[in-house]
């Protein structure tokens, strides 16, 4: 969301279960536009748009959180462009990201330790 958080809700009760926070900064640094929940509900992946690099370049990352602890399990990137969409495969073994412009789709495989 524009408040630089992602939130996990219980349905149909509408109870907030957890708020996920990525590293943030000024301006749009840390705004979240793409989110995916793993099929087993144990992981949530979010993008981090507008992470400015040392030379003022835009750097983009994906953060994968543990939904129980709320901790960041991994940070993927930097990526060559902004993330447009995120999705886990139905079996949870793969994480896909669609990137802006002509940067296509990226795919990561879940490792034995649960990281991508």
N, CA, C and O of each residue as an XYZ file, in Angstrom:
464
protein
N       0.834     -1.182      0.000
C       0.000      0.000      0.000
C       0.874      1.239      0.000
O       2.094      1.154      0.137
N       0.253      2.362     -0.151
C       0.995      3.613     -0.169
C       1.539      3.985      1.203
O       2.400      4.857      1.310
N       1.043      3.330      2.260
C       1.607      3.599      3.594
C       2.835      2.743      3.869
O       3.339      2.706      4.992
N       3.317      2.051      2.828
C       4.556      1.266      2.871
C       4.454      0.047      3.777
O       5.434     -0.350      4.407
N       3.267     -0.543      3.839
C       3.051     -1.785      4.573
C       2.238     -2.742      3.713
O       1.561     -2.328      2.772
N       2.313     -4.028      4.048
C       1.408     -5.043      3.512
C       0.738     -5.662      4.726
O       1.381     -5.854      5.758
N      -0.533     -5.973      4.616
C      -1.285     -6.487      5.764
C      -1.955     -7.809      5.422
O      -2.486     -7.990      4.326
N      -1.920     -8.720      6.372
C      -2.548    -10.029      6.233
C      -3.788    -10.047      7.110
O      -3.720     -9.794      8.313
N      -4.929    -10.353      6.485
C      -6.214    -10.338      7.175
C      -6.814    -11.741      7.216
O      -6.594    -12.546      6.310
N      -7.563    -12.024      8.260
C      -8.325    -13.265      8.382
C      -9.729    -13.022      7.837
O     -10.398    -12.060      8.214
N     -10.157    -13.901      6.954
C     -11.510    -13.778      6.405
C     -12.356    -14.955      6.853
O     -11.787    -16.036      7.006
N     -13.632    -14.855      7.073
C     -14.466    -13.684      6.831
C     -14.532    -12.719      8.017
O     -15.221    -11.703      7.926
N     -13.850    -12.995      9.108
C     -13.937    -12.149     10.304
C     -13.383    -10.743     10.082
O     -13.790     -9.809     10.773
N     -12.465    -10.578      9.133
C     -11.889     -9.270      8.879
C     -10.914     -8.835      9.963
O     -10.753     -7.643     10.224
N     -10.261     -9.816     10.597
C      -9.314     -9.520     11.677
C      -7.905     -9.370     11.097
O      -7.455    -10.203     10.310
N      -7.218     -8.301     11.495
C      -5.839     -8.099     11.076
C      -4.944     -9.095     11.793
O      -4.927     -9.139     13.023
N      -4.199     -9.896     11.036
C      -3.306    -10.898     11.617
C      -1.876    -10.375     11.766
O      -1.219    -10.636     12.774
N      -1.398     -9.637     10.764
C      -0.011     -9.182     10.807
C       0.181     -8.041      9.815
O      -0.463     -7.987      8.768
N       1.085     -7.130     10.174
C       1.505     -6.055      9.283
C       2.965     -6.289      8.934
O       3.801     -6.478      9.817
N       3.266     -6.274      7.640
C       4.629     -6.492      7.151
C       5.219     -5.154      6.747
O       4.578     -4.360      6.059
N       6.456     -4.913      7.185
C       7.129     -3.654      6.888
C       8.480     -3.925      6.229
O       9.319     -4.660      6.750
N       8.656     -3.309      5.078
C       9.934     -3.404      4.386
C      10.749     -2.158      4.727
O      10.193     -1.191      5.249
N      12.051     -2.158      4.444
C      12.830     -0.933      4.655
C      12.239      0.209      3.825
O      11.903      0.018      2.656
N      12.113      1.381      4.420
C      11.503      2.513      3.733
C      12.446      3.703      3.743
O      13.483      3.697      4.406
N      12.065      4.711      3.000
C      12.811      5.953      2.946
C      11.882      7.075      2.544
O      10.662      6.953      2.657
N      12.454      8.160      2.077
C      11.685      9.326      1.676
C      10.949      9.064      0.364
O      11.247      8.114     -0.359
N       9.989      9.927      0.083
C       9.256      9.898     -1.171
C       8.576      8.539     -1.372
O       7.889      8.053     -0.474
N       8.761      7.932     -2.530
C       8.117      6.651     -2.849
C       8.939      5.450     -2.412
O       8.517      4.312     -2.614
N      10.093      5.679     -1.823
C      10.992      4.603     -1.414
C      10.306      3.704     -0.388
O      10.102      4.100      0.759
N       9.951      2.479     -0.817
C       9.314      1.526      0.073
C       7.828      1.324     -0.162
O       7.210      0.491      0.500
N       7.238      2.074     -1.100
C       5.827      1.824     -1.404
C       5.680      0.437     -2.016
O       6.539     -0.005     -2.779
N       4.596     -0.246     -1.681
C       4.356     -1.621     -2.118
C       3.192     -1.632     -3.096
O       2.119     -1.098     -2.815
N       3.424     -2.253     -4.256
C       2.382     -2.331     -5.275
C       2.030     -3.748     -5.677
O       0.964     -3.972     -6.252
N       2.890     -4.712     -5.392
C       2.638     -6.108     -5.774
C       2.846     -6.997     -4.550
O       3.814     -6.838     -3.806
N       1.916     -7.936     -4.355
C       1.964     -8.849     -3.207
C       1.475    -10.220     -3.657
O       0.579    -10.320     -4.495
N       2.064    -11.273     -3.102
C       1.593    -12.636     -3.359
C       1.675    -13.435     -2.063
O       2.638    -13.309     -1.308
N       0.669    -14.247     -1.813
C       0.630    -15.148     -0.660
C       0.831    -16.569     -1.161
O       0.175    -16.996     -2.111
N       1.746    -17.307     -0.517
C       1.999    -18.688     -0.935
C       0.760    -19.536     -0.701
O      -0.048    -19.214      0.170
N       0.591    -20.621     -1.466
C      -0.600    -21.459     -1.330
C      -0.811    -22.008      0.085
O      -1.952    -22.182      0.511
N       0.271    -22.281      0.815
C       0.112    -22.795      2.179
C      -0.041    -21.681      3.210
O      -0.222    -21.958      4.396
N       0.029    -20.430      2.772
C      -0.159    -19.295      3.666
C       1.022    -18.988      4.563
O       0.906    -18.153      5.460
N       2.158    -19.639      4.349
C       3.321    -19.445      5.227
C       4.255    -18.332      4.781
O       5.058    -17.846      5.578
N       4.163    -17.919      3.513
C       5.038    -16.881      2.989
C       4.225    -15.805      2.290
O       3.193    -16.085      1.680
N       4.695    -14.589      2.385
C       4.133    -13.496      1.594
C       5.307    -12.779      0.938
O       6.317    -12.493      1.582
N       5.158    -12.494     -0.348
C       6.185    -11.775     -1.094
C       5.650    -10.391     -1.439
O       4.502    -10.251     -1.860
N       6.485     -9.367     -1.261
C       6.114     -8.005     -1.621
C       7.239     -7.402     -2.446
O       8.398     -7.803     -2.338
N       6.877     -6.434     -3.266
C       7.906     -5.696     -3.983
C       8.322     -4.498     -3.154
O       7.654     -4.144     -2.182
N       9.403     -3.885     -3.529
C       9.831     -2.618     -2.955
C      10.187     -1.720     -4.113
O      11.262     -1.838     -4.700
N       9.288     -0.828     -4.436
C       9.498      0.082     -5.549
C      10.359      1.258     -5.104
O      10.297      1.693     -3.954
N      11.136      1.746     -6.005
C      11.894      2.979     -5.816
C      12.910      2.924     -4.687
O      12.969      3.837     -3.864
N      13.691      1.890     -4.639
C      14.795      1.819     -3.677
C      15.993      2.453     -4.359
O      16.593      1.843     -5.244
N      16.352      3.667     -3.962
C      17.392      4.414     -4.666
C      18.775      3.918     -4.325
O      19.110      3.737     -3.155
N      19.585      3.697     -5.359
C      20.952      3.223     -5.207
C      21.912      4.367     -4.943
O      21.505      5.521     -4.809
N      23.171      4.038     -4.872
C      24.217      5.003     -4.538
C      24.319      6.135     -5.558
O      24.640      7.265     -5.189
N      24.054      5.854     -6.822
C      24.171      6.864     -7.876
C      22.845      7.519     -8.210
O      22.730      8.177     -9.244
N      21.831      7.353     -7.351
C      20.510      7.895     -7.625
C      19.689      7.014     -8.538
O      18.578      7.381     -8.921
N      20.228      5.841     -8.898
C      19.498      4.903     -9.742
C      18.400      4.217     -8.937
O      18.515      4.034     -7.725
N      17.339      3.844     -9.636
C      16.268      3.104     -8.984
C      16.702      1.647     -8.851
O      17.127      1.033     -9.830
N      16.600      1.105     -7.665
C      16.829     -0.319     -7.428
C      15.528     -0.902     -6.907
O      14.843     -0.281     -6.094
N      15.194     -2.074     -7.367
C      13.953     -2.721     -6.973
C      14.256     -4.074     -6.362
O      15.142     -4.790     -6.830
N      13.526     -4.422     -5.325
C      13.734     -5.676     -4.616
C      12.398     -6.354     -4.364
O      11.342     -5.724     -4.422
N      12.466     -7.651     -4.083
C      11.329     -8.415     -3.588
C      11.711     -8.899     -2.198
O      12.807     -9.417     -1.985
N      10.795     -8.724     -1.258
C      11.001     -9.210      0.103
C      10.043    -10.365      0.348
O       8.856    -10.273      0.038
N      10.566    -11.460      0.908
C       9.750    -12.627      1.244
C       9.696    -12.715      2.760
O      10.726    -12.803      3.427
N       8.477    -12.689      3.297
C       8.246    -12.702      4.736
C       7.686    -14.038      5.199
O       6.975    -14.712      4.454
N       8.003    -14.414      6.419
C       7.358    -15.518      7.125
C       6.077    -14.943      7.726
O       6.134    -13.971      8.479
N       4.927    -15.527      7.404
C       3.662    -14.961      7.881
C       3.431    -15.180      9.374
O       2.649    -14.448      9.982
N       4.089    -16.165      9.978
C       3.916    -16.423     11.408
C       4.741    -15.449     12.240
O       4.220    -14.816     13.159
N       6.033    -15.328     11.916
C       6.916    -14.461     12.697
C       6.906    -13.014     12.219
O       7.196    -12.102     12.994
N       6.576    -12.797     10.950
C       6.627    -11.466     10.369
C       8.014    -11.060      9.915
O       8.200     -9.952      9.413
N       8.988    -11.938     10.085
C      10.367    -11.623      9.732
C      10.610    -11.772      8.231
O       9.972    -12.579      7.555
N      11.554    -10.967      7.731
C      11.972    -11.087      6.336
C      12.823    -12.341      6.198
O      13.843    -12.484      6.871
N      12.398    -13.252      5.320
C      13.163    -14.488      5.073
C      14.227    -14.277      4.013
O      15.332    -14.804      4.137
N      13.915    -13.515      2.969
C      14.937    -13.136      2.013
C      14.586    -11.852      1.293
O      13.445    -11.393      1.271
N      15.638    -11.298      0.704
C      15.514    -10.132     -0.164
C      16.087    -10.551     -1.508
O      17.232    -10.995     -1.594
N      15.288    -10.408     -2.553
C      15.690    -10.799     -3.898
C      15.969     -9.528     -4.693
O      15.144     -8.615     -4.726
N      17.132     -9.475     -5.329
C      17.439     -8.326     -6.161
C      18.829     -7.805     -5.905
O      19.588     -8.415     -5.151
N      19.178     -6.705     -6.508
C      18.274     -5.770     -7.193
C      17.817     -6.300     -8.550
O      18.525     -7.053     -9.219
N      16.627     -5.887     -8.926
C      16.018     -6.263    -10.197
C      16.210     -5.135    -11.201
O      16.426     -3.991    -10.801
N      16.136     -5.432    -12.505
C      16.406     -4.410    -13.509
C      15.293     -3.381    -13.696
O      15.496     -2.380    -14.384
N      14.133     -3.606    -13.103
C      13.037     -2.653    -13.263
C      12.000     -2.892    -12.174
O      12.136     -3.812    -11.367
N      10.977     -2.071    -12.156
C       9.910     -2.164    -11.175
C       9.113     -3.451    -11.348
O       8.961     -3.951    -12.462
N       8.608     -3.980    -10.242
C       7.800     -5.195    -10.250
C       6.347     -4.810    -10.501
O       5.798     -3.927     -9.842
N       5.750     -5.480    -11.450
C       4.359     -5.227    -11.796
C       3.408     -6.217    -11.147
O       2.284     -5.866    -10.787
N       3.863     -7.459    -10.999
C       3.006     -8.503    -10.434
C       3.879     -9.596     -9.833
O       4.992     -9.846    -10.296
N       3.358    -10.243     -8.795
C       4.022    -11.372     -8.135
C       3.049    -12.530     -8.038
O       1.848    -12.320     -7.873
N       3.559    -13.759     -8.139
C       2.710    -14.944     -7.994
C       3.550    -16.137     -7.567
O       4.668    -16.330     -8.043
N       2.994    -16.933     -6.665
C       3.576    -18.228     -6.317
C       2.932    -19.277     -7.203
O       1.769    -19.142     -7.582
N       3.678    -20.323     -7.535
C       3.105    -21.452     -8.264
C       2.120    -22.167     -7.339
O       2.212    -22.021     -6.120
N       1.181    -22.936     -7.891
C       0.191    -23.637     -7.058
C       0.806    -24.549     -5.997
O       0.205    -24.754     -4.943
N       1.997    -25.099     -6.260
C       2.640    -25.964     -5.263
C       3.593    -25.196     -4.348
O       4.195    -25.789     -3.452
N       3.742    -23.868     -4.563
C       4.587    -23.038     -3.719
C       6.079    -23.156     -3.966
O       6.872    -22.555     -3.241
N       6.479    -23.923     -4.981
C       7.909    -24.140     -5.245
C       8.565    -23.008     -6.021
O       9.789    -22.880     -6.019
N       7.759    -22.188     -6.683
C       8.302    -21.128     -7.520
C       7.655    -19.790     -7.189
O       6.488    -19.720     -6.803
N       8.436    -18.739     -7.347
C       7.940    -17.376     -7.220
C       8.238    -16.679     -8.535
O       9.374    -16.705     -9.009
N       7.228    -16.056     -9.128
C       7.393    -15.361    -10.394
C       7.119    -13.876    -10.206
O       6.255    -13.484     -9.421
N       7.868    -13.056    -10.939
C       7.666    -11.605    -10.932
C       7.601    -11.121    -12.369
O       8.471    -11.432    -13.182
N       6.572    -10.364    -12.670
C       6.479     -9.684    -13.956
C       7.021     -8.278    -13.786
O       6.574     -7.537    -12.910
N       7.984     -7.907    -14.620
C       8.636     -6.610    -14.511
C       8.133     -5.637    -15.575
O       7.619     -6.047    -16.616
N       8.287     -4.365    -15.300
C       7.875     -3.323    -16.230
C       8.720     -3.334    -17.497
O       9.778     -3.960    -17.576
N       8.209     -2.624    -18.464
C       8.821     -2.411    -19.767
C       9.178     -3.745    -20.426
O       8.364     -4.668    -20.427
N      10.349     -3.854    -20.969
C      10.736     -5.054    -21.708
C      11.638     -5.953    -20.876
O      12.515     -6.624    -21.420
N      11.432     -5.974    -19.567
C      12.276     -6.780    -18.683
C      11.673     -8.137    -18.359
O      12.264     -8.912    -17.609
N      10.510     -8.433    -18.913
C       9.941     -9.775    -18.862
C       9.554    -10.304    -17.500
O       9.178     -9.557    -16.596
N       9.658    -11.613    -17.382
C       9.269    -12.346    -16.180
C      10.508    -12.997    -15.591
O      11.346    -13.531    -16.317
N      10.618    -12.950    -14.281
C      11.713    -13.624    -13.558
C      11.103    -14.725    -12.713
O       9.986    -14.590    -12.213
N      11.841    -15.815    -12.556
C      11.346    -16.974    -11.823
C      12.422    -17.461    -10.858
O      13.586    -17.601    -11.232
N      12.019    -17.718     -9.604
C      12.939    -18.232     -8.593
C      12.379    -19.544     -8.043
O      11.166    -19.720     -7.926
N      13.287    -20.457     -7.710
C      12.939    -21.760     -7.145
C      13.163    -21.735     -5.650
O      14.166    -21.199     -5.179
N      12.252    -22.301     -4.906
C      12.385    -22.392     -3.452
C      13.468    -23.413     -3.107
O      13.451    -24.546     -3.587
N      14.397    -22.991     -2.275
C      15.496    -23.860     -1.843
C      15.040    -24.784     -0.708
O      13.953    -24.607     -0.158
N      15.857    -25.746     -0.368
C      15.533    -26.694      0.719
C      15.323    -25.981      2.056
O      14.532    -26.434      2.883
N      16.036    -24.857      2.271
C      15.899    -24.124      3.531
C      14.701    -23.172      3.534
O      14.476    -22.455      4.509
N      13.931    -23.167      2.437
C      12.734    -22.341      2.354
C      12.938    -20.969      1.755
O      11.974    -20.215      1.619
N      14.174    -20.615      1.386
C      14.419    -19.310      0.779
C      14.376    -19.421     -0.734
O      14.485    -20.513     -1.293
N      14.218    -18.289     -1.383
C      14.197    -18.236     -2.843
C      15.478    -17.627     -3.366
O      15.649    -17.496     -4.578
